[in-house]
């Protein structure tokens, strides 16, 4: 029984089905690539990052959180992660893609 405050379950089998879900994931990956290009960073790739203070990190460069809306990114608020270390782009001294 649905109450006014309940949210019905999303049914990906109706309408677009799994094709719609797959398209949504592809759109999000494309938006993340665009964000990486805007920031000049190789998101999703293996990198070596040097942070201010002489900290070196190696591993895949990822967004800390899966942002729901990537259309209007603010570089000041984006948080990145490499090797479970969270940082912001302005804390980086360098970032080199290794793969």
ABEGO torsion letter per residue (X at the ends): XBBAABBBBBBAABEAEAAAAAAAAAAAAAAAAAAAAAAGBBBGBBBBBBBBGGBBBBEBBBBABBBABAABBBAAABBBBBGGBBBBAAABABBBBAX
